[in-house]
Amino acid sequence: MDIHRFLKTHKLPSAYAETAQHWFIPLCERVLKHQEGAGKPFVVAINGCQGSGKSTLTSFMAAYLSSEYDKSVVSLSIDDFYLSQSERRALAIKVHPLLQTRGVPGTHNISLALSTMNALSKPGNVALPRFAKSLDNPLPREQWPVVTSPPDIVILEGWCVGLSPQAANVLTHSVNSLETDEDPLCIWRRFVNTELGGSYQTLFGLADHTIMLKAPSFDCVYKWRLEQEHKLAESAGTIGNNVMSDDEIARFIAHYQRLTEHALEHLPARCDTVFNLDANRQITNQEMK
């Protein structure tokens, strides 16, 4: 593949080429060995907290496998299945105000995700849902990209992909001021946990190979998410004006803290490949099953 074009397209430093060579190309080769002879689309799940690089890894894997091995690869993000503002507003009124904010389980259209995955297992044309974060709403269906199905490989990435629900007894302990001040009765976190234990598990269960980009701690998320939002602001242009301020990001990521910390503690043992990151998002080592 043309790694220099990839770096330029994704605005990546030249050092990413070395990371790809050392860690990600061998990963692609392992995935390829598992995929051969599968007889159906091979589903790769990628987990990582906000700003960890999972979207870039997804793009690299798709580019490498398609250019080097002529594999058809479809990339999906769980973010593209977020409910619309109006749907989340209805949840906020019916269940809890914190559900107005996208992100946690219960704010995705998982039935659409499952129907999309099912469509990708059969011959035909499939429209892939897309969500515009700068608009905080799904793009109109006519703007969804259409792919020919079935592909060889489907990559599903997302911050909560692969995660199991928490034990009920840990929900009563607040992890931050957002939970203490705005969810004192644990209504929001119990709803989120119940949703995660439902059809999300059906979706995550479709994965044939699970990868995790593991942050050293939740403390890194604010810095990484800040960089991500600034990048979004640069590229948003006239698409929308819902790019968040630094203070809004701090509040936003508080919604994710509980399950991100849960993932850091419990998910690595369930993954096929874990890349351990340092505070600068550099891979320090990997763990493989």
C-alpha positions, 0 to 999 in steps of 0.5 A, a space after each residue: 500500500 502507499 503508506 505515504 498517501 495514507 499518512 497524508 490523507 489521515 494527517 498522521 506523523 511519519 512515525 505512524 509508518 513505523 508503528 504500522 510496520 511493527 504492530 499493525 501489519 502483523 495484526 493484519 496478517 494474523 486476521 487474514 489467516 483466520 479469515 481464509 476459509 471462513 465462508 462468511 464475512 469475517 468480523 473484526 471488533 476494535 475497542 478503545 477509549 475516545 481518541 485512542 486511535 481505533 478509527 485510524 487503525 480501522 482505516 489502516 487495516 481496510 487500506 492494507 487488506 484491500 491493497 495488498 490482498 484485494 480483500 473487500 473490507 467494510 468499516 463500521 463504527 458504533 458511533 454511526 448508529 447513534 439515535 437522532 437528537 429527537 429520539 434521545 430527547 424523547 429518552 431524556 423525557 421518558 427515562 433520564 435527562 442524561 440520555 440526551 447526550 449521545 454515547 452510552 448504551 441505550 443511545 444507539 439504534 442497535 436494531 439497525 446495527 444488527 440489520 446492517 450486519 445481517 444484510 452484509 452477510 447476504 448478496 446485494 447492495 447495502 447502505 451503511 448508516 452514517 452519523 454526522 457528529 458536527 450535526 449531532 444527527 444521522 445523515 439522511 439515508 440518501 447520503 449513506 455509502 452503498 457497498 456490494 455485499 457480502 464483503 470478505 471482512 467487516 470491521 466494527 469499532 467503538 468505545 464500548 464494543 465487546 464490553 459486558 455489563 457491570 455487576 448490579 452492586 457496583 452501580 451505586 458507587 458514583 465514579 464522578 460528580 456527574 453521577 453524584 449530582 445528576 444521577 443520585 438515584 442511579 436511574 441513568 446508570 442502571 438503564 445504561 447497564 441494562 441496555 448493555 446487557 441486552 441486544 448490544 451483546 448480540 451485536 458484540 457476539 458477532 465478532 470473530 476477532 477482538 482487538 483492544 487499544 488499551 489506554 493506561 488510565 481514564 486520565 488520558 481520555 480528556 487530552 485525547 478527546 480534546 485533540 479529536 474535537 479540535 481536529 473535528 473543528 478544523 474539518 467541519 467547515 460549513 457542515 455544522 456548528 456543534 463542535 464542543 468547547 473544552 469545558 463541554 468535552 470535560 462534561 461529555 467524557 464524564 458520561 463515558 468514565 464508568 464504562 471506560 474504566 470497566 473496559 480497562 479492567 475487564 475487557 483485555 482478558 476477553 480480547 484476542 489482541 491487546 495493544 497497551 498504550 502509553 500516555 502519548 498513544 504509543 504502543 508499549 507492548 501487545 498481548 495475544 491469545 
